[in-house]
């Protein structure tokens, strides 16, 4: 028991917890597989939802894939919690003035995003719509786009409305990631000073934003669809609590890690099952009170899984496998490139291939494109941000953030 506890302290003192990137990599892969499932027609997908549809190994496999698709929301919640944890962990070890923090964060997120959006825009201009599709999701999210210059600017400005997301459907989460990143040092300061009490405040803010959003449309039961710039900020307010929760875990990590490390093997196994169940909480009823509750349960699972990875030697070592480490390294680029890649494949070959064959090609090409973009765009941009901060004393690390 004490050996695991000592390991927990040793891990938490590392310069970088690279194996946490593997969690992000797996989460991104879940998103990609989920989007592959959405290539199927609506009727096909509906026919394979629910355990009552399982009659063979093949239908069971399709049921599992359908559950992966509904876990995409869980992956995004994991991204937010991980961001809160990693940013706080970094700020604790290397305090920065706000401007230095901001430069590093912008260079971390924006260059790869900018490149992807511009490439996607020109691909849509060149290829256009060549084939009809049976998937309503593909049609509404990827095909029916407004390609005006004004729409392009809304994408580049991370505007947050539906009109500013069509070139790459996953950027809705980057909108909130970037906005919250701008104020994260304040969130970190509040959580560090007021600990668990601050989480109650951020949770209250999240609930208020949910109720306000629903009340604006008079659709408290049915929910709402994000349509305006102002309302998108209510969504951002809703997500702040997940970043704050990640920050709290980073600040209190040693206490939580020791508690998990000193559990019996049987209790650790049970805890892991409960955490996975909470994280993979299914359901697509996003814009409702119950949808918000489901997100809070997912966040609890995400927090616990991160703490579990930090605390349990075998689990942490499994995440350091070379394949998972590589997947974690390219995870952000993979998240960005797979939707434009899906569009290109869908509008060049149409639906002449079976979905399983299209999915294999999509995943393979997306992984290749992600590796190239990570190598040529993402990590050089990160290094440039670090270089700028290191060359200017006013942006360098300080003793107190």
Buried (B, 14 or more C-beta within 10 A) or exposed (E): EEEBBEBBEEBBEEEEBEBBBBBBBBBBBBBBBBBBBBBBBEEBBEBBBEEEBBEEEEBBEBBEBBBBBBBBBBBBBBBBBBBBBBBBBBBBEBBBBEEBBBBBBBBBBBBBBBBBBBBBBEBBEEEEBEEEBEBEBBEBBBBEBEEEEEBBEBBBEBBBBBBBBBBBBBBBBBBBBBBBBEEBBEBBBBBBEEEEEBBEBBBEBBBEBBBEBBEBBEBBEEBBEBEEEEBBBBBBBBBBBBBBBBBBBBBBBBEBBBEBBBBEEEEBEEBBEEBBEBBBBBBEEBBBBEBBBBBBBBBBBBBBBBBBBBBBEEBBEEBEEEEBBBBBBBBBBBBBBBBBBBBBBBBEBEBEBEBEEBBEBBBEBBBEBBBBBBEEBBBBBBEBBBEBBEEEEEBEEEEEB
